[in-house]
Amino acid sequence: MKLFGLVLALSLPLGLIVAVVKVYGPTVVQWFITLYIYVMRGTPLLLQLMFVFFGLPYIGITLDRFPAAVFAFVLNYAAYFAEIFRGGMVGVPAGQFEAMKVLRIDHFKGYRKVIFPQVLKTTLPSIGNEVLALVKDTSLVYILGLGEVLRAGQIAANRYASLIPFIFVGVLYLIVTGVLSYMLNKIEKRYQR
């Protein structure tokens, strides 16, 4: 849960910043962001975790297990969130921007009061989907030797030669994703008004 919370708190705003720069930034920066997103979305998260923890020491960057996991997850999920936010931004009708100019609403206020609420409304279902995927993806930290629920279930299953621990792990994941789904649905309904 600690990994989930940190990754969500860091990757959502980073994804929004990356999306804004990709849509409105200089062409050269847009190209680098496109490459970053391509690499993050085109390679498995498990490989990215292994690269950050086992590969970065070859170039002199050594991270402990938990910070390495947070770093890899944030880079991965920020790329996904960036594409979700970018899709929401380009989906805002051009007339909204023209109306802001006609009404002489400055950019910052216009984006905060007009554009961003529309982006948030259209992207919430996709963001919710990624949040639920993040819950399940946290089980990948076993590759770094970090303790997590699925690994604990595997140890218990091996110890008792039973599949019952895996059932408990599955139920635990269902409870967590169920609670998050309920909360995300409430947030979506509030923004649909």
C-alpha positions in Angstrom: 0.0 0.0 0.0 2.9 2.3 0.7 4.3 1.7 -2.8 0.8 2.2 -4.3 0.3 5.5 -2.5 3.7 7.0 -3.3 3.5 6.0 -7.0 0.0 7.4 -7.4 0.9 10.6 -5.6 4.0 11.2 -7.7 3.0 9.8 -11.1 -0.4 11.6 -11.5 1.0 15.1 -11.3 4.1 14.1 -13.3 1.9 12.6 -16.0 -0.1 15.8 -16.2 3.1 17.9 -16.5 4.4 15.6 -19.2 1.1 15.7 -21.1 1.0 19.5 -21.0 4.6 19.7 -22.3 3.9 17.1 -25.0 0.8 19.1 -26.2 2.1 22.7 -25.8 5.9 22.4 -25.5 8.6 23.0 -28.1 8.9 20.4 -30.9 12.3 19.1 -29.7 11.0 18.5 -26.2 7.8 16.9 -27.6 10.0 14.5 -29.5 11.9 13.4 -26.4 8.6 13.0 -24.5 7.2 10.9 -27.3 10.3 8.7 -27.1 10.1 8.4 -23.3 6.4 7.4 -23.5 7.1 4.9 -26.3 9.9 3.2 -24.3 7.8 3.1 -21.0 4.7 1.8 -22.7 6.5 -0.5 -25.1 8.6 -2.4 -22.5 7.3 -4.6 -19.6 7.2 -3.0 -16.2 9.1 -6.0 -14.9 12.0 -5.3 -17.2 12.0 -1.7 -16.2 12.2 -2.7 -12.5 15.1 -5.0 -13.3 16.9 -2.3 -15.3 16.5 0.3 -12.6 17.6 -1.9 -9.7 20.2 -4.2 -11.5 21.2 -2.1 -14.5 21.7 1.4 -13.1 24.6 0.4 -10.8 26.6 -0.3 -14.0 26.5 3.5 -14.7 27.2 4.4 -11.1 23.6 4.9 -9.9 22.7 2.6 -7.0 19.2 2.7 -5.4 17.9 0.7 -2.5 15.1 -1.8 -3.3 12.1 0.4 -2.3 13.3 3.7 -3.9 14.2 1.7 -7.1 10.7 0.3 -7.2 9.1 3.7 -6.6 11.4 5.2 -9.3 10.6 2.5 -11.9 6.8 2.6 -11.2 6.6 6.4 -11.3 8.4 6.5 -14.7 6.1 3.8 -16.0 2.8 5.1 -14.7 3.6 8.8 -15.5 3.9 7.8 -19.1 0.5 6.1 -19.1 -1.1 9.0 -17.2 0.5 11.5 -19.6 -1.1 9.8 -22.6 -4.5 9.7 -20.8 -4.3 13.4 -20.0 -3.0 14.2 -23.5 -6.0 12.4 -24.9 -8.3 14.5 -22.7 -6.5 17.7 -23.7 -6.7 17.2 -27.4 -10.4 16.2 -27.0 -11.4 19.6 -25.7 -13.2 21.4 -28.6 -11.3 24.3 -30.2 -14.3 26.5 -29.5 -13.4 26.4 -25.8 -10.1 28.0 -26.5 -11.7 30.6 -28.8 -14.3 31.4 -26.2 -11.6 32.0 -23.6 -9.9 34.5 -26.0 -13.1 36.3 -26.8 -14.0 36.5 -23.1 -10.4 37.7 -22.3 -9.8 34.9 -19.8 -6.1 34.6 -19.2 -4.4 31.2 -20.0 -3.8 30.1 -16.4 -7.3 30.9 -15.2 -8.9 29.5 -18.3 -7.1 26.2 -18.1 -7.8 25.9 -14.4 -11.5 26.9 -14.6 -12.5 25.8 -18.1 -10.1 23.3 -19.7 -8.8 21.2 -16.9 -12.3 20.3 -15.5 -13.3 19.1 -18.9 -10.1 17.1 -19.2 -10.6 15.6 -15.8 -14.2 14.7 -16.6 -13.3 12.8 -19.7 -10.2 11.1 -18.4 -11.4 9.9 -15.0 -12.6 6.5 -16.2 -9.2 5.8 -17.8 -7.3 7.1 -14.8 -9.4 4.8 -12.6 -8.5 1.9 -14.8 -4.8 2.7 -14.4 -5.1 3.1 -10.6 -6.6 -0.4 -10.4 -3.8 -1.8 -12.6 -1.3 -0.2 -10.3 -2.7 -2.1 -7.3 -2.1 -5.4 -9.1 1.2 -4.3 -10.6 2.7 -3.7 -7.2 3.0 -7.5 -6.9 6.0 -7.2 -9.4 8.3 -5.9 -6.7 9.0 -9.5 -5.7 11.7 -9.4 -8.4 13.6 -6.9 -6.2 13.3 -9.1 -3.1 10.7 -6.8 -1.5 8.0 -8.3 0.6 4.5 -8.1 -0.8 1.2 -10.0 -0.5 1.6 -12.4 -3.4 5.1 -13.4 -2.3 3.8 -14.0 1.3 1.1 -16.1 -0.2 3.6 -18.1 -2.2 5.8 -18.7 0.9 2.7 -19.9 2.8 1.5 -22.1 0.0 5.0 -23.7 -0.3 5.2 -24.2 3.5 1.7 -25.8 3.8 1.6 -27.4 0.3 -1.8 -25.8 -0.2 -3.4 -23.3 -2.6 -5.5 -21.8 0.2 -3.0 -18.9 0.8 -3.4 -17.9 -2.9 -7.1 -17.8 -2.4 -6.7 -15.4 0.5 -4.3 -13.3 -1.6 -6.9 -13.1 -4.4 -9.6 -12.2 -2.0 -7.4 -9.4 -0.5 -6.7 -8.0 -4.0 -10.4 -8.1 -4.7 -11.2 -6.3 -1.5 -8.7 -3.5 -2.2 -9.7 -3.1 -5.9 -13.4 -3.2 -4.9 -12.9 -0.4 -2.3 -10.9 1.6 -4.9 -13.5 1.0 -7.6 -16.2 2.2 -5.3 -14.3 5.4 -4.4 -13.4 6.0 -8.1 -17.1 5.6 -9.1 -18.1 8.2 -6.5 -15.5 10.6 -7.8 -16.6 10.1 -11.4 -20.3 10.7 -10.5 -19.4 13.9 -8.7 -17.6 15.2 -11.8 -20.4 14.0 -14.2 -22.8 16.6 -12.8 
